[in-house]
Amino acid sequence: MTTTQSFRIYEVLQRHFKNSDDAKVVVQEIEQIIETKIDNKSNVLATKGDISSIKQDVFSLKEEILNLRIDMEKRFYNNVLWVVGTGIGITGLVLSIIKVFLIK
């Protein structure tokens, strides 16, 4: 709470209490209540630093996902090569067996 706000509250309360000491006590209690509420909410609210940290975490996760995608594409390409190579090898083996046993 700013000093101006505290002073305005003090002036309003002084008009009603007729005693400046009571008005001061009420203003201090209001300030304490407001400070307590702000302190309680401060762990719920995000600061610019919190948001910046989250942005950095998201950026690093995006990089990791991109690296995983590239790795998966490389592995898929290698698997396709193995499947095609194995298919060609089996086809050659089958043709060789047919040639040896069936064609005499």
N, C-alpha and C positions, 0 to 999 in steps of 0.2 A: 504494500500500500504506500502511495506517495505521501510526502509531507503535506501537500495541498489537500489531498483527500482527508487526511487525518485532521487537519486544521478545520476543514468544513464540518466534519462530524463533531468536532469539539465545540464549534460555535453553535450548532443546532442543539446539542445536548446542554450546553451552558444556558441557553434560553429556557429550557424545560426544567433543569435541576436547580437553578438559582445558586448553585454551589460549584465552584470551579474544580474542587477536588473530586467530587463525584463524577463530573463530566470527564475529567482526565482518566479516572479509573475505568469508566465505560469505554472510552476510546482505546485505552491500552488493551482491554479485554477483546474488543472488536478486532484490533490489529493482531492479537494473538490467535484468535479464531481463524482469521484470514490466512495468516502465515502457516498455521497447522494444516488448513485445507490445501494450500499450495504445496506444502511439503508432501502431503499424502498423494497428491495427483502427479507430483514430479516424476515418480517412478513409472507412471502409466504413460505419460506424454513422451513423444520422441523429440530429441534435440536434433539440430542440424548434424552434429557428429554421429548420432545414431543412424540417421538416414544416409549419410555419406558411407558409413561402415557397411550398411546393408547393400548399398549400390555396388561397393567394391566386391562384396561377397557374391552378388548376383553376376557381376562381370566375370569373376573367376570361375563360377559354376558354368557360365556360358562357354568359356574357353575349354573347360574340362569336357563338356558335352561335345564340342566341336572336335577335340582330340579323340574322344571315344568313337565318334562317327567316322573319322578318317581311319582309325584303327580297324573298325568293323568292315569298312569298305575294302581295306587291304586284305583282311582275312577272307572275306567273301570272294575276292578275286583269286586268292590262292586256292580256295576250295573248288572254285570253278575249274581252275587249271588241273587240279588233281582228278576231278570227276571226268573231265574230257580226256586227260591222259590215260586214266584207268580204262575208260570206255574204248579208246583206240587200242590199247594193249590187249584187252579181252577180245575185241573184234579180231585182231591179228592172230591171237591164240586159237580162237574158234576156227578161223579160216585155215590155219595151219593144220589143225586136227582133222578138219574135213578133207583137206588136200591129201594128208598122209593116209587116212583110213578109208576114205570113200573113193578117191580117185586113184586107180591103180593102173 
